[in-house]
Amino acid sequence: MPVRLREERWRQTASAVYLSLPVRGLRVTPANIFCTERYLKVSIPPFLFEAILYAPIDDTNSTAKIENGIIFFTLYKKEAAMWDSLTLANANKEKLQYLRENAVLKAHEKAKEEAEAKKVTKQEHKKYVLEATMRLEEAERRRIEDLKEKERQKVTKELELWKKQQEDAEKQKRVQKEGELLPEAEQLKEKKKEKMNNTRIPNEGTCKPRIKATKGCGSYSMFSENLKEEQLPAPRSAATIKINFTSRVFPTALRESRVAEEEEWLCKQAEARRTISADLSELEDLKEEEKNPDWLKDKGNKMFATGNYLAAVNAYNLAVRLNSKLPLLYLNRAACHLKLRNLHKAIEDSSKALELLTPPVPDKENARVKAYVRRGTAFCQLELYTEGLQDYEAALKIDPKNKNIEKDAEKIRHLIQGTTQDT
């Protein structure tokens, strides 16, 4: 049987009722107080106080203040009038039961309406955040495209200028070669004239031998010089050599030492794209870069750095749907949940990250330390200090020189000792 509290005192004005209820020695929280238009209840097991009010009140504006072991109620009347008594007098048991049940039912309906309104507000907020994020990303994408276009125009101008310089250099070389060939041609013509003069005015004594000599190599050498002069090749024309490069996905040059790593990355991207086309048909409107888990992870990191934790969680959620095997996605999302006080979700993400970070190789030690610390922090905020201390000690085993983790673990030990002594 509950013990009823009957030491209440009250006074009234035309617009409000002031009620004081002594609860000395009892721990009272807002959860112990229940108030509707016609029903007021204070339940601190095994103590109970309830009152069917004389007239309706405005329960939304009414207040309750707990101070020095006394609860002070300020109840605002819906209609300005003086009450004959605090509670409804001369009411039978059935009517009181009906009013009590009706008050509880209205409270449940009101709580349900508030929950629905909160849900609608939350959905609208998520939609707004997503639209704002998409607008920012669109602006960033346009900025990057503009930079690329400007750089492309700059490179095109430089290339045209280089081509023009090359053509001018070729013309200058051609002119120089022609200038060098002209004196040689003039010298050959002078030698030809001298030889022609020698053959046209010979001495009488030497006429026959010269005629005989013309039958030999002398006549051949003269005609061969004429042939050489006539068969001089023309200067070679200038031409432009076109160079074609093999198309690449990566912007960097090809290196033999990175071929295996690049092929592995391309395979992963192809697998992610196949997963998107098979399971995420609703994401068809996204661009190619928005379907990249690494790009989404970087976007989430930027959102986290600016304090926009909800947008960061949305980015990590989409990245996890695209690739659920990246431990850093769960680790970063756990940090966001800690900031948003979603402690159970932070524990789940940290545990999933630890599963993906097995086996415990040296390269994954830093990530494992973060996962243990974040899960331990969530446990401690839920007042599960024993589990939190276990995670901090696991992190210390991996990184024993970390003074910050050691200090936090020592604080948790003191908390556990204080809780044990209190009990």
Long-range contacts (C-beta under 8 A, 24 or more apart in sequence): 1-46, 2-45, 2-46, 2-47, 2-48, 3-46, 3-47, 3-48, 4-47, 4-48, 4-49, 5-42, 5-47, 5-48, 5-49, 6-49, 8-49, 8-86, 10-86, 12-82, 12-83, 14-77, 14-80, 14-81, 14-82, 15-76, 15-77, 15-80, 16-74, 16-75, 16-76, 16-77, 17-57, 17-73, 17-74, 17-75, 17-77, 17-83, 17-86, 18-72, 18-73, 18-74, 18-75, 19-72, 19-73, 19-75, 19-86, 20-70, 20-71, 20-72, 20-73, 21-49, 21-70, 21-71, 21-73, 22-69, 22-70, 23-47, 23-69, 23-70, 23-71, 24-69, 24-70, 25-69, 26-69, 28-66, 28-71, 30-64, 33-64, 33-71, 34-107, 35-59, 35-62, 35-64, 35-73, 35-75, 36-103, 36-104, 36-106, 36-107, 37-78, 37-103, 37-106, 38-88, 38-99, 38-102, 38-103, 39-99, 39-100, 39-103, 39-104, 40-73, 40-75, 42-71, 50-100, 51-86, 51-87, 52-87, 52-88, 52-91, 52-96, 52-99, 52-100, 53-86, 53-87, 53-88, 54-83, 54-84, 54-85, 54-86, 54-87, 54-88, 54-89, 55-79, 55-81, 55-83, 125-310, 126-310, 126-314, 129-308, 129-310, 129-311, 129-314, 130-311, 130-314, 132-311, 133-303, 133-311, 133-314, 133-315, 137-290, 137-299, 141-287, 163-240, 166-240, 167-238, 170-238, 171-238, 174-235, 174-238, 177-235, 178-235, 181-232, 181-235, 185-229, 185-232, 188-225, 188-228, 188-229, 189-229, 191-225, 192-225, 192-226, 192-229, 195-222, 195-225, 268-323, 272-322, 272-323, 275-322, 275-323, 276-322, 280-321, 280-322, 283-318, 291-322, 292-322, 293-319, 293-322, 293-323, 293-326, 293-329, 296-322, 297-326, 297-328, 297-329, 297-332, 300-332, 300-333, 300-336, 301-332, 304-332, 304-335, 304-336, 309-336, 309-339, 309-340, 310-340, 312-336, 313-337, 313-340, 325-356, 326-356, 327-352, 327-353, 327-356, 327-357, 327-364, 327-367, 327-371, 328-353, 328-367, 330-356, 331-367, 331-370, 331-371, 331-374, 334-371, 334-374, 334-375, 334-378, 335-374, 337-378, 338-374, 338-377, 338-378, 341-381, 343-378, 343-381, 343-382, 344-378, 344-382, 346-374, 346-375, 346-377, 346-378, 347-375, 347-378, 347-379, 350-374, 350-375, 350-378, 351-375, 360-398, 365-398, 365-399, 368-395, 368-398, 369-395, 369-398, 369-399, 369-402, 369-405, 372-398, 373-405, 373-408, 376-408, 376-412, 380-412, 380-415, 385-412, 385-415, 385-416, 385-419, 386-416, 388-412, 389-413, 389-416
